[in-house]
Amino acid sequence: MKKLVVAVIAILMILPMCVFAQATGKLVGVVTDAKTNEPLAGANVLLEGTVLGAAANADGSFIILNVRVGSYD
């Protein structure tokens, strides 16, 4: 009986982790000038249709966290 209770508790503890696995991700990139190919420091990057965004750092790179899984423009 104890083994059954322990097994049920273990399953109930593991199940929520499986449900929320890969619910969000991150978007990483670099913003550069189209003509000179130089990084654009301080450029604002916004993900259309969301309130998510980031500012590029000195070398033009940015990271947007907690992006829901899907396709974006």
BELZI-V272507 format. One record per pair of residues at least 24 apart in sequence whose C-alpha atoms are under 7 Angstrom apart, sorted by the first residue. I is the first residue (numbers start at 1). J is the second residue. D is the distance in Angstrom with one decimal. If there is no record, write none. Layout:
I_J_D, I_J_D
This chain:
23_68_6.2, 23_69_6.2, 24_66_5.1, 24_67_5.2, 24_68_4.4, 24_69_5.6, 25_65_6.4, 25_66_5.4, 25_67_5.1, 25_68_6.3, 25_69_6.7, 26_63_6.8, 26_64_5.5, 26_65_4.5, 26_66_5.9, 26_67_5.6, 27_63_5.7, 27_64_5.1, 27_65_6.6, 28_62_5.8, 28_63_4.6, 28_64_6.5, 29_61_5.6, 29_62_5.6, 29_63_6.8, 30_60_5.2, 30_61_4.1, 30_62_6.2, 31_60_5.0, 31_61_6.3, 32_60_6.6, 48_73_6.4
